Amino acid sequence: MGKMLFIISHGFEKAGRATRAFQFAKVACEKKHDVKVFLIDDAIHWAQLGMAEGARASTGEEMKPLIDFMMANGGEMIACKA
């Protein structure tokens, strides 16, 4: 399968956009792609325990289950704290 990199820069102020990106990462994991999510800027907070709780997209998808699925199925999350 292919390799996919998702770069997320949105934090709490645009949690819906970040959630949608994690939704696409989950779909890529389901299709057995090699998935990496790179968090920059305000998005680095999503890598901290508990921060994704309650965050959701406007369509209703919750971020936490998407991250959990991705991580349990071979996905990788990298946070740039610079």
C-alpha positions as CSV (number, residue, x, y, z in Angstrom):
1,M,0.0,0.0,0.0
2,G,0.9,3.7,-0.2
3,K,2.4,6.1,2.3
4,M,0.3,9.0,3.5
5,L,1.3,12.0,5.5
6,F,-1.3,14.4,7.1
7,I,0.0,17.7,8.3
8,I,-2.4,19.3,10.9
9,S,-1.9,22.9,12.2
10,H,-5.3,23.6,13.7
11,G,-5.8,23.5,17.4
12,F,-8.8,24.2,19.7
13,E,-10.1,27.2,17.8
14,K,-10.7,25.1,14.6
15,A,-11.2,21.6,16.2
16,G,-13.6,20.6,13.4
17,R,-10.9,21.0,10.8
18,A,-8.4,19.0,12.8
19,T,-11.0,16.3,13.4
20,R,-11.8,16.0,9.7
21,A,-8.0,15.5,9.0
22,F,-7.9,12.7,11.6
23,Q,-11.0,11.2,9.9
24,F,-9.1,11.0,6.6
25,A,-6.1,9.5,8.4
26,K,-8.4,6.8,9.9
27,V,-9.8,6.0,6.5
28,A,-6.3,5.6,5.1
29,C,-5.5,3.2,8.0
30,E,-8.6,1.2,7.2
31,K,-7.3,0.8,3.7
32,K,-3.9,-0.4,5.1
33,H,-1.8,2.6,4.0
34,D,1.3,3.6,6.0
35,V,-0.1,6.7,7.8
36,K,1.7,9.4,9.7
37,V,0.1,12.5,11.2
38,F,2.5,15.5,11.7
39,L,1.2,18.1,14.2
40,I,2.5,21.6,14.0
41,D,1.6,25.0,15.4
42,D,-1.6,24.9,17.5
43,A,-2.2,21.3,16.6
44,I,0.5,20.0,18.9
45,H,-2.0,20.0,21.8
46,W,-3.8,17.0,20.2
47,A,-0.9,14.8,21.1
48,Q,-1.4,15.5,24.8
49,L,-3.5,13.0,26.8
50,G,-7.1,14.1,27.2
51,M,-7.0,17.1,24.8
52,A,-8.9,15.4,22.1
53,E,-11.8,14.5,24.4
54,G,-15.0,16.2,23.2
55,A,-13.5,17.7,20.0
56,R,-15.7,17.0,17.0
57,A,-16.3,17.9,13.4
58,S,-19.4,19.8,12.3
59,T,-20.7,16.4,10.9
60,G,-20.5,14.9,14.4
61,E,-17.4,12.7,14.2
62,E,-15.5,12.8,17.5
63,M,-11.7,13.2,17.3
64,K,-10.7,10.8,20.2
65,P,-12.0,7.6,18.6
66,L,-10.4,8.5,15.3
67,I,-7.0,9.0,17.0
68,D,-7.4,5.8,19.0
69,F,-8.2,3.8,15.9
70,M,-5.4,5.2,13.9
71,M,-2.8,4.6,16.7
72,A,-4.1,1.0,17.3
73,N,-3.8,0.2,13.6
74,G,-0.3,1.2,12.8
75,G,-0.6,5.0,12.4
76,E,2.0,7.3,13.8
77,M,1.6,10.8,15.3
78,I,4.5,13.2,15.4
79,A,4.4,16.5,17.2
80,C,6.7,19.4,16.4
81,K,7.1,21.5,19.6
82,A,9.3,24.1,18.0
